[in-house]
Amino acid sequence: MPGRLAGKVAVITGAGSGIGRATARRFTQEGAALIANDIAVDAVNETVEELVAQGARAQAVPGDVTRAPVNKELAQSALDHFGALDVFFCNAGGALPKPMLETSDEEYRAQLSLNLDAVWYGAQAALRVMVERGRGVVLATSSGAGIGATEGLPAYGAAKAGVISLMRSIAFEFGRQGIRANAISPGPMGSEGFMSWLDTLDGGRETFETQIPMGRLGTSEEIAEAAVFLASDEARYVSGAVLPVDGAIHSTLASPRTLPAER
C-alpha cells in the first residue's frame, strides 16, 4: 500500500537529532525521498545511513541554514538527486534561555538568526522552486514560546512568533499558486537537553509534568506525525495554520493562583 507521502520529495533541516531525525524517519516510512540537513555533519550522516539501510531514498547535505546559500543548495539538491521538491520543512532551531536584560546583542542576533532567519532563507529557496512547479508545502517548527510568553525566552519567543507570522504570510501570498504553508508548535519535549534542564528545577520532571493538562512531556515522534499530516494531501485545504502539539498547554489561561480566603 502506498505511503501518505509516496512520490514526494522533501527537505528537512535539523535532521541530525530530535524532531528532525524523527520526522526524517516518518517521511521516508511514508514513501518520501529525502534531503536531510544539519550543521552537525556526523549526526546527519548517521540519520541518512540509518534510513538508507532501511531502503529509503535519502541524501545528506550538511550545512549552516542561517546562511542563504546553504538553503539554495538544499532546494537544488532535491532537484538534482530526486527531480522535484514537494516539501521543505524548516525545522532547525534552538533556545538560549536567558532573561532579556542579561541577553547580549550577539546572543539576541544569534537567536533570531537560527530561529527566524534560517526559516526565511529556507522558505525563500523553496518557493523559488515551488512557484515554478505550481505546488508545494512549506513547514516550519515554531514553539509554544511563539504563541505566549515563556519565562527566560524573550529572544527565542520573538523569533518563533515571527515564524508563525511568516508561514501565514506565505499561505496568503502563494495560496493561489498551489502552495501551502503551516507551522507546528511543539510543547515541552522529553529531549536530553530539556530533561537536563528539568533536573535543575525544584521538583524536577514530576512537578513540571503536573502542570501539563495531559500530564506528560511530548515526544519527537508525536511532532513527526503532525508533520506527516501537514505535508500530505490529507491536509490539502490546511494552510496558514499553527498546529500546537503540546498536550493542551496552549489552551490554558495564565492567571494568578487562587488562594483560600482568610478566615
C-alpha positions as CSV (number, residue, x, y, z in Angstrom):
1,M,0.0,0.0,0.0
2,P,1.5,3.4,-1.0
3,G,2.5,5.6,1.9
4,R,0.9,9.0,2.6
5,L,4.0,10.8,1.1
6,A,4.6,8.4,-1.8
7,G,6.2,10.1,-4.7
8,K,7.0,13.3,-2.8
9,V,10.5,14.8,-2.3
10,A,11.2,16.6,1.0
11,V,13.9,18.6,2.6
12,I,14.3,18.6,6.4
13,T,16.7,20.9,8.3
14,G,17.9,19.9,11.7
15,A,17.6,16.3,10.7
16,G,20.6,15.1,12.8
17,S,18.6,14.6,16.0
18,G,15.4,15.2,17.9
19,I,12.3,16.3,15.9
20,G,14.3,16.4,12.7
21,R,15.5,12.9,12.8
22,A,12.1,11.5,14.0
23,T,10.5,13.3,11.1
24,A,13.1,12.1,8.6
25,R,12.2,8.5,9.7
26,R,8.5,9.1,9.4
27,F,8.7,10.9,6.0
28,T,10.7,8.1,4.4
29,Q,8.5,5.4,6.0
30,E,5.6,7.1,4.3
31,G,7.4,7.0,0.9
32,A,9.1,10.3,0.6
33,A,12.6,10.8,-0.9
34,L,14.6,13.0,1.4
35,I,17.3,15.6,1.5
36,A,18.5,15.7,5.2
37,N,20.3,18.7,6.6
38,D,22.1,19.5,9.8
39,I,25.1,21.6,10.8
40,A,26.4,18.6,12.7
41,V,27.9,16.5,9.8
42,D,28.3,13.2,11.7
43,A,24.8,13.4,13.1
44,V,23.1,14.0,9.7
45,N,25.2,11.3,8.1
46,E,24.1,8.9,10.8
47,T,20.5,9.7,10.1
48,V,20.9,9.1,6.4
49,E,22.8,5.9,6.9
50,E,20.0,4.6,9.1
51,L,17.4,5.5,6.5
52,V,19.2,4.1,3.5
53,A,19.8,0.8,5.4
54,Q,16.0,0.6,5.7
55,G,15.6,1.0,2.0
56,A,14.8,4.7,1.9
57,R,16.0,7.2,-0.7
58,A,17.9,9.8,1.2
59,Q,20.8,12.1,0.8
60,A,22.8,14.1,3.5
61,V,23.5,17.7,2.7
62,P,25.2,19.2,5.8
63,G,25.4,23.0,6.3
64,D,24.5,26.1,8.3
65,V,21.0,27.1,7.3
66,T,21.4,30.5,8.8
67,R,23.2,31.2,5.5
68,A,21.0,31.8,2.4
69,P,23.3,29.9,0.0
70,V,23.0,26.7,2.1
71,N,19.2,26.8,1.7
72,K,19.5,27.3,-2.0
73,E,21.8,24.3,-2.1
74,L,19.2,22.2,-0.3
75,A,16.5,23.1,-2.8
76,Q,18.8,22.5,-5.7
77,S,19.9,19.1,-4.2
78,A,16.3,17.9,-4.1
79,L,16.0,18.7,-7.8
80,D,19.4,17.2,-8.7
81,H,19.0,14.0,-6.7
82,F,15.3,13.3,-7.0
83,G,14.0,15.6,-9.7
84,A,11.5,17.5,-7.6
85,L,10.8,19.5,-4.4
86,D,7.4,19.0,-2.7
87,V,8.0,19.7,0.9
88,F,10.5,22.0,2.7
89,F,10.5,21.6,6.5
90,C,12.4,24.4,8.2
91,N,12.9,22.6,11.5
92,A,16.4,23.7,12.7
93,G,16.4,25.8,15.7
94,G,17.4,26.1,19.4
95,A,16.9,28.1,22.5
96,L,19.3,30.0,24.7
97,P,17.3,30.5,28.0
98,K,18.3,33.9,29.4
99,P,16.4,36.9,30.8
100,M,16.1,39.9,28.5
101,L,18.4,42.3,30.4
102,E,21.1,39.6,30.6
103,T,21.0,38.8,26.9
104,S,23.8,40.4,24.9
105,D,23.4,41.9,21.4
106,E,25.3,38.9,20.0
107,E,23.1,36.4,21.8
108,Y,20.0,38.2,20.6
109,R,21.1,38.2,17.0
110,A,22.2,34.5,17.2
111,Q,18.7,33.5,18.4
112,L,17.0,35.4,15.6
113,S,19.4,34.1,13.0
114,L,18.9,30.4,13.9
115,N,15.2,30.5,14.6
116,L,13.8,33.1,12.1
117,D,16.4,34.0,9.5
118,A,17.0,30.3,8.7
119,V,13.3,29.8,8.2
120,W,13.1,32.9,5.9
121,Y,16.0,31.6,3.8
122,G,14.6,28.1,3.6
123,A,11.2,29.2,2.6
124,Q,12.5,31.6,0.1
125,A,14.7,29.0,-1.5
126,A,11.8,26.5,-1.6
127,L,9.3,29.0,-3.0
128,R,11.5,29.8,-6.0
129,V,11.2,26.1,-7.0
130,M,7.6,25.6,-5.9
131,V,6.2,28.6,-7.7
132,E,7.6,27.4,-11.0
133,R,6.1,23.9,-10.4
134,G,2.8,25.3,-9.2
135,R,2.6,23.3,-6.0
136,G,4.4,22.6,-2.7
137,V,4.3,22.7,1.1
138,V,6.4,24.8,3.4
139,L,6.5,23.7,7.0
140,A,8.3,25.3,10.0
141,T,8.8,24.4,13.6
142,S,7.7,27.2,15.9
143,S,7.2,26.8,19.7
144,G,4.8,27.4,22.5
145,A,7.1,30.4,23.2
146,G,5.9,31.8,19.9
147,I,2.3,31.7,21.0
148,G,2.6,33.0,24.5
149,A,5.3,34.5,26.7
150,T,7.6,32.0,28.4
151,E,9.9,32.9,31.2
152,G,13.5,33.3,30.2
153,L,12.9,33.0,26.4
154,P,12.3,36.5,25.1
155,A,14.5,36.4,22.1
156,Y,13.6,32.8,21.2
157,G,9.9,33.6,21.7
158,A,10.1,36.6,19.5
159,A,11.8,34.6,16.7
160,K,9.3,31.8,16.9
161,A,6.4,34.2,16.8
162,G,7.9,35.6,13.7
163,V,7.9,32.1,12.2
164,I,4.2,31.8,12.7
165,S,3.6,35.2,11.0
166,L,5.9,34.2,8.1
167,M,4.0,31.0,7.5
168,R,0.7,32.9,7.4
169,S,2.1,35.4,5.0
170,I,3.4,32.7,2.7
171,A,0.0,30.9,2.8
172,F,-1.7,34.2,2.0
173,E,0.6,35.3,-0.8
174,F,1.2,32.0,-2.5
175,G,-2.1,30.1,-2.0
176,R,-3.3,30.7,-5.5
177,Q,-0.1,29.3,-6.8
178,G,-0.7,25.9,-5.3
179,I,1.5,26.4,-2.2
180,R,0.6,25.7,1.4
181,A,2.5,26.9,4.5
182,N,1.9,25.9,8.1
183,A,3.7,26.0,11.5
184,I,3.9,23.3,14.1
185,S,4.1,24.5,17.7
186,P,5.7,21.8,19.9
187,G,5.3,21.9,23.7
188,P,8.0,20.7,26.1
189,M,9.6,17.5,24.7
190,G,11.3,14.8,26.6
191,S,14.6,15.5,24.9
192,E,18.0,15.0,26.5
193,G,18.7,18.7,26.8
194,F,15.2,19.5,28.2
195,M,15.4,16.7,30.7
196,S,18.8,18.0,31.9
197,W,17.2,21.4,32.4
198,L,14.3,19.9,34.4
199,D,16.8,18.2,36.7
200,T,17.9,21.7,37.8
201,L,14.4,22.7,39.0
202,D,12.8,22.1,42.3
203,G,10.6,19.0,42.0
204,G,12.2,18.1,38.6
205,R,10.2,16.4,35.9
206,E,7.4,15.2,38.2
207,T,6.4,18.7,39.4
208,F,6.8,20.1,35.8
209,E,4.6,17.4,34.3
210,T,1.7,18.0,36.7
211,Q,1.3,21.4,35.1
212,I,0.7,20.0,31.7
213,P,-3.0,19.2,31.1
214,M,-2.2,15.8,29.6
215,G,0.2,15.1,32.4
216,R,3.4,14.3,30.5
217,L,6.1,15.6,28.2
218,G,5.7,15.2,24.4
219,T,7.9,13.1,22.1
220,S,9.7,13.9,18.9
221,E,7.7,11.2,17.2
222,E,4.5,13.0,18.0
223,I,5.7,16.1,16.3
224,A,6.8,14.0,13.3
225,E,3.3,12.6,13.0
226,A,1.9,16.1,12.8
227,A,4.5,17.0,10.2
228,V,3.4,14.0,8.1
229,F,-0.2,15.1,8.2
230,L,0.6,18.7,7.2
231,A,2.9,17.5,4.4
232,S,0.4,15.0,3.0
233,D,-2.5,15.5,0.7
234,E,-4.8,14.8,3.6
235,A,-4.1,18.4,4.6
236,R,-4.7,19.8,1.1
237,Y,-7.0,22.6,2.5
238,V,-5.0,23.4,5.6
239,S,-2.8,26.4,5.1
240,G,-1.8,29.4,7.3
241,A,-2.4,27.3,10.4
242,V,-0.5,26.9,13.6
243,L,-0.8,23.3,14.9
244,P,0.0,23.1,18.7
245,V,1.3,19.7,19.7
246,D,1.7,20.4,23.4
247,G,-0.7,18.3,25.5
248,A,-3.2,21.3,25.7
249,I,-0.7,23.8,27.2
250,H,-1.8,26.4,24.7
251,S,-5.4,26.0,25.9
252,T,-4.7,27.2,29.4
253,L,-5.2,30.7,30.7
254,A,-2.3,32.1,32.7
255,S,-3.8,33.8,35.7
256,P,-3.0,34.5,39.4
257,R,-3.3,31.4,41.5
258,T,-6.4,31.4,43.6
259,L,-5.7,31.2,47.4
260,P,-8.1,30.2,50.1
261,A,-9.8,33.3,51.7
262,E,-8.5,34.2,55.2
263,R,-10.9,33.4,58.0
